[in-house]
Amino acid sequence: MKNKQSQLSPENYIRTRARTLPIGDCLINEDWRDSGFAMITVTREHINGNITHGAYLVDLYCLGVKECFWMFNQPPEAFREFMNKQVRGNEFGLRNIKTSYPLVHNIIYGAEAFAGDLGFKPHKSFELARYLIEEDDERIKLIDIEFGYKGKPLYISVQENQTEKNRVFAHLEKTVGSGNFNFITEAEADEFFKREEGDEGGGINFSDPEEKKRLISEVKALTDNPKKLLSRKPEKVAELIELAEVVFLEYMVSADELKTASEAMEKLFDFTITDQVLSEDFIFGKSAFRDNRGFIRKEADRLMILASEGKVAKGQPEVERLIAQYPDMPVLKYLLLRFMEIKTGVRKLKPTIKFYADLYPDYLPLTYLYLNAALVDRDPVAGSEFPAHLHLKNYYPGKTTFCIEEILQYFHLLVIYHGISGDVVNLIMLIGYMESNHPGLIPDEEIFSAKLLMVPGVVDWCENWLKEESKAPTPS
């Protein structure tokens, strides 16, 4: 039995055995009550003295469990050194203090429940990390902890984490309504809390004409020199995206439009996303191929990982060798095109993609790649509307689960379609839906690129608004 257990992967051990280990030290940042953010560490002690621990970043004000990670079976000295490095690397100088397990248990599960009531799901890393804490039942003493801020959700937008901002703002507007939550930037936090402590209200008053003009003018100012903005000031691009989102959601779109777009996204993605990188449909399509399926699946999974990591020099020769061995496998052509796309971009590959898409008309991934290339190339073949039969649920009628690569490809294609067609509402709600319901699934760089597509339309609107504002008569 001992040998069998030792063969378990760390992930499977955590799922099946971690809760049988006694809880050791629990740590939390000492300012968690004042900051509204808890950085929690829960340790489990192995019989040999080694330590497995889970770390949880928890937002008590709004989002709940934002991210988790774990370390497995560390010697005590390695764990202590690891924790010391975390403290030394902490730019805010925050001190972790020992605390009781019931307190951190109540913080984690309480924040998860509060965020869940708002419609936010915990980060996908919590799926495994939850097994390093106890189940949430009556055995754990209930501790009264305040979530939200003064009865309302409070979101503090951090410059380094732009991927959250759009989806949180739009989601809170839809679920709790304007005026029922506070939304501030990190730079405004000190002033906000000072005002709140003095009962002077809080948040930005978006209905204030002067505030509106200030925000719109800031967007215009940031785009006065586009070349400098994009080539020399990447942090300014992030700032522009954040301001553009605020302007769009506050002044350019109605609550009804957001609601309609949100409901459309829920219908589009009304299915389950599995943990598989590639599904059977993705690998084999409608092929009757039966030989060496296990080998091909393993190789396809491995090569897809290499492609996602941009390892062209290693991956492309390997996939070319496999194509010579299995010339009729469409997934291998897809993988080859993925490696080639990294080097040349999808537009230059358009003729090659079309050749393979025509060769395998019943293989959706190649069709998606071609439609993507056509959209980027502004080819009329892409059409003015996204082809209804190419939506995942329509292409696979009756199918209820899809793999990660299918979703990433579908998301990317919808982003390009909505972005190029100027449909900012659906673009924003698409991003928001995926981040709310599947946090962490879409890579940060993909989210950032998607948000960039909305900026030109917002900038044009701001310029027109400022022109009209300048024409308006000045009140006497």
Secondary structure by P-SEA (a helix, b strand, c coil): caaaaaaccaaaaaacccccccccbbbbccccccccccbbbbbbbccccbbbbccccccccccccccccccccccaaaaaaaaaaaaaacccbbbbbbbbaaaaaaaaaaaaaaaaaacccccccccccccccccccccbbbbbbbcccccbbbbbbbcccccccaaaaaaaaaacccccbbbbcccaaaaaaaaaaaccccccccccaaaaaaaaaaaaaaaccaaaaacccaaaaaaaaaaaaaaaacccccaaaaaaaaaaaaaaaccccccccccccccccccccccaaaaaaaaaaaaaaaaaaccccccaaaaaaaaaaccccaaaaaaaaaaaaaccccccaaaaaaaaaaaccccaaaaaaaaaaaaaaccccccccccccccccccccccccccaaaaaaaaaaaaaaaaaacaaaaaaaaaaaaaacccccccaaaaaaaaaaacaaaaaaaaaaaaaaaaccccc
